[in-house]
Amino acid sequence: MTSLDSRSLEQRRWLVRSMAASGRGHLASACSILEICRVLYHDVLRIDPDAPAWPERDRFILSKGHGCLALYLQLAERGFFPLEELLQVSHDGAPLGGHPEAGRAPGIEWSTGSLGHGLSVGLGMAVAARLHGAKHRVFVLLGDGECNEGSVWEAALAAVQHRATNLVALVDYNRQQCYAATEAVVALEPLRAKWESFGWAVAEVDGHDVAALRATLGAAPLADVRPMVVICHTVKGKGFPELEGNPVWHHSAKFTPADATRLLAQLDAAESAAATTGNGDA
């Protein structure tokens, strides 16, 4: 698994600041998908922050809505709203909640949080676009634990039937879910073969390798007559040794100032180590 560049480390500092301000949230889940969201919003998606409802924009649905800090950060960096909004996440009356809510802040395409619905919604958007002759693409980011839901596979089956070539599913394959390892709860392997058997074009990538993500996601769609899924191999809690693969950190209800100080120090140490090895921005 690749090491993180300085920009990814700085983005994680913002996640910690947001957690410290709210006192709770899903930090490990956001770290798992941070590079995927970064590449989508800065290199792949056709969007216009000055016109969030531009009809020709690509759509992105964060089906695993609990990882929303990663999405909020990219939207803020792209100018949909000020970065300071990240310090109000989950506060009473704030537009950014513990899960994304469409209509509360610009750039959020669909309200998510109840797992298993994002791919069906994305499929509907993709088919509607094709029927209306629109050229935009629809990207849906799924959790691997979320792939336990039968509704995910119903949508996968229907997407091939409807030749949704403008639909791209991404699986955050960190192999951890709320209470245990994914394989211990409901085994997904062989995951690639399952998607292929449903008729999808499949790619796999290191989900923290910015250059590899750019190359893979920038090539979407991958096939002329099939939808595409990208299995992103990730680490839950990536960037923080005490979070990585630790189910205790799936959700933190009492994130303290001491937690923030300790985690920020871990990022400083990682940045110092990267400087000695010459790992700069990707």
C-alpha positions as CSV (number, residue, x, y, z in Angstrom):
1,M,0.0,0.0,0.0
2,T,1.3,3.4,-1.0
3,S,2.5,6.1,1.5
4,L,0.6,9.4,1.7
5,D,1.8,12.5,0.1
6,S,1.9,15.9,1.8
7,R,-1.5,17.0,0.4
8,S,-3.2,13.8,1.7
9,L,-1.6,14.5,5.1
10,E,-2.8,18.1,5.1
11,Q,-6.3,16.9,4.2
12,R,-6.3,14.5,7.2
13,R,-5.4,17.5,9.4
14,W,-8.7,19.1,8.3
15,L,-10.5,15.9,9.2
16,V,-9.0,15.9,12.7
17,R,-9.9,19.6,13.1
18,S,-13.5,18.9,12.1
19,M,-13.7,15.9,14.5
20,A,-12.3,18.1,17.3
21,A,-14.9,20.8,16.6
22,S,-17.9,18.3,16.6
23,G,-16.6,15.8,19.1
24,R,-17.8,12.9,17.2
25,G,-17.9,11.2,13.7
26,H,-16.5,8.5,11.5
27,L,-12.9,9.5,11.1
28,A,-11.5,6.1,10.1
29,S,-14.2,5.7,7.3
30,A,-13.3,9.1,5.9
31,C,-9.6,8.3,5.9
32,S,-10.4,5.1,3.9
33,I,-11.9,7.0,1.0
34,L,-10.1,10.3,1.2
35,E,-7.8,9.8,-1.9
36,I,-10.7,8.4,-3.9
37,C,-12.8,11.5,-3.2
38,R,-9.8,13.8,-3.7
39,V,-9.1,12.4,-7.2
40,L,-12.8,12.4,-8.2
41,Y,-13.3,16.1,-7.2
42,H,-10.0,17.5,-8.3
43,D,-9.2,15.5,-11.4
44,V,-12.2,13.5,-12.8
45,L,-15.7,14.9,-12.1
46,R,-17.0,17.5,-14.6
47,I,-18.5,20.0,-12.1
48,D,-18.9,23.8,-11.7
49,P,-18.9,25.1,-8.1
50,D,-20.4,28.4,-9.4
51,A,-23.3,26.4,-10.9
52,P,-23.9,23.4,-8.6
53,A,-27.1,22.5,-10.5
54,W,-25.4,22.6,-14.0
55,P,-27.4,20.0,-15.9
56,E,-24.3,18.6,-17.6
57,R,-22.4,18.0,-14.4
58,D,-21.2,14.5,-13.4
59,R,-23.1,13.1,-10.4
60,F,-21.4,11.6,-7.3
61,I,-23.3,9.7,-4.7
62,L,-21.5,8.7,-1.4
63,S,-23.6,5.6,-0.7
64,K,-21.5,5.0,2.5
65,G,-22.7,8.3,3.9
66,H,-21.0,7.9,7.2
67,G,-17.6,8.7,5.5
68,C,-19.0,12.2,4.6
69,L,-16.1,14.2,6.1
70,A,-14.0,13.1,3.1
71,L,-16.7,14.4,0.7
72,Y,-17.3,17.7,2.6
73,L,-13.6,18.5,2.5
74,Q,-13.4,18.1,-1.3
75,L,-16.5,20.2,-1.8
76,A,-15.0,22.9,0.4
77,E,-11.7,22.9,-1.4
78,R,-13.4,23.1,-4.7
79,G,-15.3,26.2,-3.5
80,F,-18.9,24.9,-3.0
81,F,-18.7,26.4,0.5
82,P,-16.0,27.8,2.9
83,L,-13.6,25.5,4.6
84,E,-14.7,26.9,7.9
85,E,-18.0,25.0,7.5
86,L,-16.0,21.9,8.4
87,L,-15.7,23.2,11.9
88,Q,-19.5,23.2,12.2
89,V,-20.2,19.6,11.1
90,S,-23.0,18.1,13.2
91,H,-23.6,21.3,15.1
92,D,-27.3,22.2,15.6
93,G,-28.7,24.0,12.5
94,A,-25.5,23.5,10.5
95,P,-25.8,22.5,6.8
96,L,-23.3,19.7,7.1
97,G,-24.6,16.8,9.2
98,G,-23.2,13.4,10.3
99,H,-24.4,12.1,6.9
100,P,-24.9,14.0,3.6
101,E,-28.2,15.6,3.1
102,A,-29.2,17.0,-0.3
103,G,-30.5,20.5,-0.3
104,R,-28.7,21.4,2.9
105,A,-25.4,22.3,1.2
106,P,-24.4,22.8,-2.5
107,G,-22.8,19.9,-4.2
108,I,-24.5,17.1,-2.3
109,E,-26.4,15.1,-4.9
110,W,-28.3,12.7,-2.7
111,S,-29.1,12.1,1.0
112,T,-27.4,8.9,2.2
113,G,-26.8,7.1,5.4
114,S,-29.1,4.1,5.2
115,L,-26.8,1.6,3.4
116,G,-27.6,-0.2,0.3
117,H,-29.5,2.5,-1.7
118,G,-26.9,4.5,-3.5
119,L,-26.3,2.2,-6.4
120,S,-30.0,1.9,-7.2
121,V,-30.3,5.8,-7.1
122,G,-27.2,6.1,-9.3
123,L,-28.6,3.6,-11.7
124,G,-31.8,5.6,-12.0
125,M,-29.8,8.8,-12.7
126,A,-27.6,7.0,-15.3
127,V,-30.6,5.5,-17.2
128,A,-32.4,8.8,-17.1
129,A,-29.4,10.5,-18.5
130,R,-29.1,8.0,-21.4
131,L,-32.8,8.2,-22.2
132,H,-32.6,12.0,-22.5
133,G,-29.4,11.9,-24.6
134,A,-27.3,13.5,-21.8
135,K,-23.6,12.8,-21.6
136,H,-22.8,13.1,-17.9
137,R,-21.6,10.2,-15.9
138,V,-22.7,8.9,-12.5
139,F,-20.2,7.7,-9.9
140,V,-21.4,5.8,-6.7
141,L,-19.0,5.0,-3.9
142,L,-20.0,1.9,-1.9
143,G,-18.6,0.5,1.3
144,D,-17.5,-3.2,1.3
145,G,-19.6,-3.9,4.3
146,E,-22.5,-2.2,2.4
147,C,-22.0,-4.9,-0.3
148,N,-23.7,-7.3,2.2
149,E,-27.0,-5.6,1.2
150,G,-29.0,-7.5,-1.4
151,S,-30.2,-4.2,-2.9
152,V,-26.6,-3.6,-4.1
153,W,-26.7,-6.7,-6.2
154,E,-30.2,-6.1,-7.5
155,A,-29.0,-2.8,-8.8
156,A,-25.8,-4.4,-10.2
157,L,-28.0,-6.9,-12.1
158,A,-30.3,-4.2,-13.5
159,A,-27.5,-2.0,-14.5
160,V,-26.3,-4.5,-17.0
161,Q,-29.8,-5.1,-18.3
162,H,-30.1,-1.4,-19.0
163,R,-26.6,-1.0,-20.4
164,A,-25.8,1.8,-18.0
165,T,-22.4,2.5,-19.6
166,N,-22.4,5.9,-17.9
167,L,-22.5,4.4,-14.4
168,V,-19.3,3.8,-12.4
169,A,-19.4,2.0,-9.0
170,L,-16.5,2.3,-6.7
171,V,-16.0,-0.2,-3.8
172,D,-14.1,1.0,-0.8
173,Y,-12.5,-2.4,-0.1
174,N,-10.9,-1.9,3.3
175,R,-12.0,-5.3,4.6
176,Q,-13.4,-3.9,7.9
177,Q,-16.9,-3.1,8.9
178,C,-18.6,-1.9,12.1
179,Y,-18.0,-4.8,14.3
180,A,-15.4,-7.1,12.6
181,A,-13.6,-8.0,9.4
182,T,-15.8,-8.1,6.3
183,E,-14.9,-11.7,5.6
184,A,-15.9,-12.7,9.1
185,V,-19.4,-11.1,8.8
186,V,-20.5,-12.0,5.3
187,A,-17.6,-13.0,3.0
188,L,-17.3,-11.1,-0.3
189,E,-14.5,-13.0,-1.9
190,P,-14.1,-13.6,-4.8
191,L,-15.3,-10.0,-5.1
192,R,-13.9,-9.3,-8.6
193,A,-15.4,-12.5,-10.0
194,K,-18.8,-11.7,-8.5
195,W,-19.0,-8.3,-10.3
196,E,-17.7,-9.9,-13.5
197,S,-20.3,-12.6,-13.3
198,F,-22.9,-9.9,-13.2
199,G,-21.5,-8.5,-16.5
200,W,-19.6,-5.5,-15.2
201,A,-16.3,-4.3,-16.5
202,V,-13.9,-4.4,-13.5
203,A,-10.8,-2.6,-12.6
204,E,-8.8,-2.8,-9.3
205,V,-6.5,-0.1,-7.9
206,D,-4.7,0.9,-4.7
207,G,-7.3,3.3,-3.3
208,H,-4.6,5.6,-1.7
209,D,-2.4,5.8,-4.8
210,V,-3.3,9.2,-6.2
211,A,-1.6,8.6,-9.6
212,A,-3.1,5.2,-10.0
213,L,-6.6,6.5,-9.1
214,R,-6.2,9.3,-11.7
215,A,-5.3,6.8,-14.4
216,T,-8.1,4.4,-13.6
217,L,-10.9,6.8,-12.9
218,G,-9.9,9.1,-15.7
219,A,-10.5,6.2,-18.1
220,A,-14.1,5.8,-17.1
221,P,-16.2,4.4,-18.7
222,L,-14.1,1.4,-19.3
223,A,-16.4,-0.5,-21.7
224,D,-18.8,0.4,-24.5
225,V,-21.8,-1.7,-23.5
226,R,-21.3,-2.4,-19.8
227,P,-21.2,-0.5,-16.5
228,M,-17.9,-0.2,-14.7
229,V,-16.8,-1.0,-11.2
230,V,-13.5,-0.1,-9.6
231,I,-12.5,-2.1,-6.6
232,C,-10.4,0.2,-4.5
233,H,-8.1,-1.6,-2.1
234,T,-7.9,0.7,1.0
235,V,-7.0,0.8,4.7
236,K,-9.6,1.9,7.1
237,G,-8.1,4.7,9.2
238,K,-5.3,5.1,6.7
239,G,-2.7,7.6,7.9
240,F,-3.1,7.0,11.7
241,P,-1.4,3.9,13.2
242,E,-3.9,3.6,16.0
243,L,-6.9,3.8,13.7
244,E,-5.8,1.5,10.9
245,G,-7.8,-1.7,11.0
246,N,-9.1,-0.9,14.5
247,P,-12.9,-1.5,14.8
248,V,-13.0,0.6,18.0
249,W,-12.5,3.7,15.7
250,H,-15.4,2.9,13.3
251,H,-17.3,5.7,15.1
252,S,-16.1,8.0,17.8
253,A,-18.8,9.5,20.0
254,K,-16.3,11.3,22.3
255,F,-13.5,12.7,20.3
256,T,-11.4,14.7,22.7
257,P,-8.9,17.5,22.4
258,A,-6.2,15.0,23.5
259,D,-7.2,12.7,20.6
260,A,-6.8,15.6,18.2
261,T,-3.4,16.5,19.6
262,R,-2.1,12.9,19.4
263,L,-3.4,12.3,15.9
264,L,-2.0,15.6,14.6
265,A,1.4,14.6,16.0
266,Q,1.1,11.3,14.1
267,L,0.6,13.3,10.9
268,D,3.6,15.5,11.7
269,A,5.7,12.4,12.2
270,A,4.5,10.9,8.9
271,E,5.3,14.2,7.1
272,S,8.8,14.3,8.5
273,A,9.3,10.7,7.4
274,A,8.1,11.5,3.9
275,A,10.4,14.4,3.7
276,T,13.4,12.2,4.3
277,T,12.3,9.7,1.6
278,G,11.4,12.5,-0.9
279,N,7.7,11.6,-1.1
280,G,6.1,14.9,-2.2
281,D,2.7,15.7,-3.7
282,A,1.5,13.3,-6.3
